[in-house]
Amino acid sequence: MPIPEPIAAIHSSLLRQAAPIFAIFPHPSDPPPVSDALSAVLPLVRWEGDRGTYHLVIFTGSEAEALTMHARLQRLEFGKRRGFGSVKVRVRVGETEWKSSVFPQKQQCEWVLLISKKVMQQENLAEGNPVKLKLELL
């Protein structure tokens, strides 16, 4: 039996009003939202610590803001932050790809990603070289 015209119009109106709610609370069978991605070209920095020498890149500006926002959203979603406030990432430098974490610095105006010696050798990187990075925020 078809739905009477006035009821169909009300039903349609209610669905339009409920659309934003469905965006906030997706159906469990819906695929997860697409994760954020960042691209940057940053200089490779050498840092000497108590336990050795490390090579890293430092994210500042809009990239740092995006990482900070991602960390805040994860904290809201899961109710806690990850160790040291870090964010899991999938990194691509040239042809080399790996999973790692980026770490906030004291005021979270910058984030640090460590680059291993193995990656430096595979991509022929040295201190001071610009590093073209692609990050997928997980």
SEDO-551056 format. One record per residue: x, y, z of N, C-alpha, C in turn; residue number from 1. Coordinates in steps of 0.02 Angstrom, whole numbers, plus 50000, padded with zeros to 5 digits. Layout:
BEGIN
   n.u   n.v   n.w  ca.u  ca.v  ca.w   c.u   c.v   c.w num
     X     Y     Z     X     Y     Z     X     Y     Z NUM
...
END
This chain:
BEGIN
   n.u   n.v   n.w  ca.u  ca.v  ca.w   c.u   c.v   c.w num
 50042 49942 50000 50000 50000 50000 50045 50062 50000   1
 50035 50109 49954 50078 50168 49951 50066 50214 50011   2
 50119 50252 50028 50114 50300 50083 50075 50360 50060   3
 50025 50383 50100 49987 50442 50081 50033 50503 50072   4
 50015 50547 50025 50056 50605 50006 50078 50648 50065   5
 50035 50669 50111 50057 50712 50167 50108 50676 50211   6
 50098 50612 50222 50145 50574 50265 50212 50566 50229   7
 50212 50555 50164 50274 50548 50126 50315 50613 50129   8
 50280 50671 50126 50315 50735 50130 50347 50744 50199   9
 50311 50725 50251 50338 50731 50319 50397 50683 50327  10
 50390 50622 50302 50444 50572 50305 50507 50598 50271  11
 50499 50627 50212 50555 50654 50174 50588 50711 50212  12
 50548 50755 50242 50574 50811 50281 50613 50787 50341  13
 50588 50737 50375 50623 50710 50433 50690 50679 50414  14
 50692 50644 50358 50755 50615 50335 50807 50668 50320  15
 50786 50723 50288 50833 50778 50274 50860 50808 50339  16
 50818 50815 50389 50841 50842 50453 50886 50794 50490  17
 50877 50730 50480 50917 50679 50515 50983 50665 50480  18
 50992 50689 50418 51054 50675 50381 51117 50694 50420  19
 51120 50753 50453 51181 50767 50491 51194 50718 50547  20
 51142 50691 50578 51151 50642 50631 51182 50579 50603  21
 51161 50557 50543 51189 50497 50513 51263 50508 50496  22
 51282 50570 50481 51353 50584 50467 51394 50577 50530  23
 51366 50596 50588 51402 50591 50652 51404 50519 50676  24
 51349 50483 50669 51344 50414 50692 51333 50368 50632  25
 51386 50349 50597 51378 50308 50539 51355 50237 50558  26
 51329 50203 50510 51308 50134 50520 51370 50091 50530  27
 51367 50040 50573 51426 49999 50587 51456 49965 50524  28
 51416 49954 50473 51442 49921 50413 51475 49970 50365  29
 51469 50037 50378 51501 50086 50336 51577 50080 50342  30
 51614 50093 50287 51687 50090 50292 51712 50147 50337  31
 51771 50138 50368 51797 50191 50411 51812 50253 50370  32
 51812 50312 50402 51826 50373 50365 51898 50372 50338  33
 51908 50407 50282 51974 50411 50253 52020 50448 50300  34
 52079 50420 50312 52125 50453 50359 52157 50513 50325  35
 52181 50559 50365 52214 50620 50340 52281 50603 50311  36
 52305 50646 50266 52371 50638 50237 52405 50706 50234  37
 52470 50705 50242 52511 50765 50238 52569 50753 50191  38
 52589 50805 50157 52650 50803 50116 52692 50863 50135  39
 52758 50853 50138 52802 50908 50156 52873 50893 50130  40
 52910 50946 50120 52981 50941 50106 53017 50976 50163  41
 53054 50937 50203 53085 50963 50264 53159 50944 50266  42
 53200 50986 50296 53271 50968 50301 53283 50913 50352  43
 53330 50869 50338 53350 50816 50384 53397 50846 50436  44
 53378 50840 50499 53415 50872 50554 53449 50817 50595  45
 53510 50832 50617 53547 50786 50661 53540 50812 50732  46
 53523 50766 50779 53515 50785 50848 53556 50737 50891  47
 53598 50764 50934 53639 50723 50978 53606 50720 51047  48
 53588 50659 51067 53557 50649 51132 53603 50612 51179  49
 53579 50598 51239 53618 50562 51289 53634 50490 51266  50
 53589 50462 51227 53597 50391 51207 53621 50383 51136  51
 53637 50436 51102 53663 50429 51034 53643 50487 50990  52
 53657 50477 50926 53641 50528 50875 53579 50505 50837  53
 53534 50552 50826 53472 50537 50791 53465 50584 50732  54
 53431 50561 50680 53414 50604 50624 53338 50609 50622  55
 53313 50669 50610 53241 50680 50613 53221 50738 50568  56
 53156 50743 50559 53126 50801 50525 53077 50832 50575  57
 53070 50898 50570 53027 50935 50617 52970 50967 50578  58
 52908 50950 50597 52849 50979 50565 52828 51041 50604  59
 52819 51096 50569 52795 51158 50600 52738 51186 50558  60
 52710 51241 50579 52659 51276 50539 52596 51235 50529  61
 52570 51236 50468 52506 51203 50454 52510 51128 50463  62
 52568 51098 50447 52575 51025 50457 52570 51008 50532  63
 52602 51049 50574 52599 51037 50647 52528 51047 50673  64
 52493 51096 50646 52424 51108 50667 52380 51048 50648  65
 52391 51020 50589 52352 50962 50567 52366 50902 50612  66
 52429 50892 50630 52446 50837 50676 52416 50847 50745  67
 52417 50908 50770 52387 50924 50835 52312 50911 50834  68
 52278 50932 50781 52206 50921 50775 52190 50846 50772  69
 52229 50809 50734 52219 50737 50729 52226 50704 50798  70
 52277 50724 50836 52288 50697 50903 52229 50713 50949  71
 52203 50775 50944 52146 50795 50986 52084 50755 50968  72
 52072 50745 50904 52013 50707 50883 52019 50634 50906  73
 52079 50606 50903 52088 50537 50927 52074 50534 51002  74
 52097 50584 51039 52086 50585 51111 52011 50589 51126  75
 51974 50630 51088 51902 50633 51097 51868 50568 51080  76
 51891 50536 51027 51860 50474 51004 51873 50416 51051  77
 51935 50410 51075 51954 50352 51115 51958 50366 51190  78
 51953 50429 51211 51952 50446 51281 52020 50449 51314  79
 52073 50440 51277 52141 50445 51304 52189 50461 51248  80
 52247 50485 51267 52297 50499 51216 52348 50443 51214  81
 52384 50438 51158 52435 50387 51151 52497 50408 51191  82
 52542 50362 51200 52603 50375 51238 52641 50436 51212  83
 52659 50480 51258 52695 50542 51243 52655 50588 51197  84
 52590 50575 51188 52549 50616 51144 52561 50604 51071  85
 52592 50547 51054 52611 50532 50985 52551 50517 50940  86
 52564 50519 50875 52515 50502 50824 52546 50449 50779  87
 52511 50394 50768 52535 50342 50723 52530 50366 50651  88
 52581 50350 50611 52582 50371 50541 52611 50316 50497  89
 52593 50318 50434 52627 50279 50383 52666 50331 50342  90
 52731 50320 50336 52776 50369 50305 52802 50342 50239  91
 52807 50387 50190 52839 50370 50126 52890 50423 50110  92
 52952 50400 50101 53007 50442 50078 53034 50407 50016  93
 53027 50439 49959 53049 50407 49897 53012 50342 49886  94
 53048 50287 49880 53018 50220 49871 53011 50182 49936  95
 53033 50211 49991 53033 50177 50056 52971 50197 50096  96
 52936 50147 50122 52875 50159 50162 52879 50119 50226  97
 52858 50149 50282 52859 50115 50346 52807 50147 50392  98
 52791 50110 50446 52746 50137 50498 52789 50163 50555  99
 52769 50219 50583 52806 50250 50638 52758 50293 50678 100
 52786 50338 50718 52747 50386 50756 52781 50453 50753 101
 52742 50507 50755 52769 50574 50762 52754 50596 50833 102
 52800 50636 50860 52796 50655 50930 52793 50731 50938 103
 52746 50755 50980 52742 50828 50991 52799 50851 51035 104
 52817 50913 51025 52866 50945 51069 52829 50983 51123 105
 52864 51015 51169 52833 51041 51230 52769 51080 51221 106
 52767 51130 51178 52707 51170 51169 52664 51145 51110 107
 52681 51090 51081 52647 51061 51023 52644 51109 50964 108
 52692 51153 50959 52695 51196 50900 52739 51163 50847 109
 52770 51106 50865 52807 51068 50817 52805 50994 50835 110
 52812 50952 50784 52811 50880 50791 52874 50851 50760 111
 52898 50794 50787 52960 50765 50765 52948 50694 50739 112
 52980 50678 50682 52980 50611 50654 53053 50589 50647 113
 53069 50533 50679 53137 50506 50674 53145 50469 50607 114
 53203 50476 50577 53220 50442 50514 53276 50394 50529 115
 53266 50330 50516 53316 50279 50533 53375 50280 50484 116
 53430 50252 50506 53489 50247 50463 53474 50205 50401 117
 53432 50154 50410 53414 50110 50354 53380 50150 50299 118
 53332 50193 50318 53297 50235 50270 53345 50284 50238 119
 53389 50313 50279 53438 50361 50253 53482 50328 50200 120
 53503 50267 50212 53545 50231 50164 53506 50213 50101 121
 53444 50188 50110 53404 50168 50052 53387 50228 50007 122
 53377 50286 50037 53357 50345 49998 53414 50394 49987 123
 53475 50374 50007 53535 50415 49997 53527 50485 50027 124
 53508 50486 50091 53496 50550 50126 53555 50566 50172 125
 53569 50629 50180 53620 50652 50227 53594 50713 50265 126
 53627 50729 50319 53608 50787 50360 53602 50849 50317 127
 53548 50886 50326 53537 50948 50289 53500 50938 50223 128
 53497 50876 50198 53460 50863 50135 53386 50876 50144 129
 53353 50903 50092 53280 50908 50096 53250 50838 50087 130
 53202 50822 50129 53169 50757 50127 53097 50767 50107 131
 53078 50736 50051 53008 50740 50028 52969 50683 50061 132
 52922 50702 50105 52885 50654 50145 52811 50654 50126 133
 52782 50596 50132 52708 50589 50130 52689 50551 50193 134
 52644 50580 50232 52620 50548 50293 52547 50532 50287 135
 52529 50472 50307 52459 50453 50314 52447 50448 50388 136
 52402 50487 50415 52388 50486 50487 52341 50428 50502 137
 52362 50384 50545 52323 50323 50559 52283 50330 50623 138
END
